[in-house]
Amino acid sequence: MVNKNYNLCIISASKNVYSETFIAAHYNLLSGNKFFLYQTDSSFMDINDITLYKPGIFSFKKIFNYIFKKNNINQNYYKLKSLKKYLNKKHIDIVLAEYGVTGELIANICFNSDIPFVVHFHGYDAHQLSIIKQNNFYKNVFEKASAIIAVSKSMSNQLLSLGADKNRLFYNPCGPSLKFKSVTINEKSNSFLSIGRFVDKKSPFLTILAFEKVYKEYQDIKLKMCGDGPLLESCKILVKALKIKHAVEFLGSQPHDIIVKLMSESRAFVQHSVQPSHGDSEGTPVAVLEACYSGLPVIATRHAGIKDIVMDKKTGFLVDEFDINGMADYMKLVLTDLDKAREIGSNAHMHIAKNYSMDKSINNLDKIISNVLNNAHNINNL
């Protein structure tokens, strides 16, 4: 067995994603001595925002472009050189790359340094066509990574279709924060809750259209939407055009403590995820997991990892993508049938607690990392 006192470096695509539940959990809960890096355009920075490489005068764009063009040097050359130096200096035993794009970037550095690495896919990185093409269809990841993690069954199939080795591919969905374990739902609430970035795959405008159909019959209801993103202003315009501005609240991005409070004040959680033409898709949405764990009835679509965690008519309600009438009908159901809403919410809580706990997700990832280190240790001692 590998000693748990190994050095694990978690490398993320950007600083912002550290705020995501699953990445923060990886840093805080995984075994080993953890180091955290995130990417910038020109370098990597550690958890204290200290840069690994600080370009001097040659950072000026024209000079850089001239040098790179003349010498055919990849613009990530010095960035990756500083990463290699950091990994060696810190005696890193294994790397966990958050998102496939990070894995493709650091694959050669890890492989050439004899440092095993695990690549954790999460959503857009496995499905968005432009991202996949930009990252050479993850050729280096599939060839050199010791393990590849998918968070939904549909994502596993997608990665296999792209060329992942089934023997190194592991299904390990994320788990909800324990903060949502003991939420007490207000059964008299007339509010629906939506949480997520305002982007194509979450189609918040379709959630609004479904809500508007319900509002025509029940004009005392509310829709509270948490999140930010490029479609936020369009959704505000839509709400104004539908003349339901007073019934829809845009709350922006909120911390976990506020989200817990909002869930306790809501009748149901709604999310109308779809796969847009550019191929982007969910992984296993953490907000859906957290809503289920809270005991809220979830009304969502048969999309990606959602259909893995929500059992239709048992632990939530699922409709086909773009079926706003079906979503509206289920929203009416939870408003009018309190017993059914209570039953669904209770079932959802028990289902997530049993099958999708944070502990289970972390323990599975710990085992994968340990097995990779064991195999590397055995090979090095042949």
Secondary structure, DSSP 8 states (H G I E B T S, - for coil): ---TT-EEEEEES-SGGGGSHHHHHHHHHSSSEEEEEEE-SS-EEETT--BS----GGGSHHHHHHHHHHHT--TTHHHHHHHHHHHHHTT--EEEEESHHHHHHHHHHHHHTT--EEEE--SHHHH-HHHHHHTGGGHHHHHH-SEEEESSHHHHHHHHHHT--GGGEEE------GGGTT----TT--EEEEES-SSGGG-HHHHHHHHHHHHTT-TT-EEEEE--STTHHHHHHHHHHTT-GGGEEEEES--HHHHHHHHHT-SEEEE-----TT----SS-HHHHHHHHHT--EEEES-TTHHHH--BTTTBEEE-TT-HHHHHHHHHHHHH-HHHHHHHHHHHHHHHHHHS-HHHHHHHHHHHHHHHHHHHHHHHT-
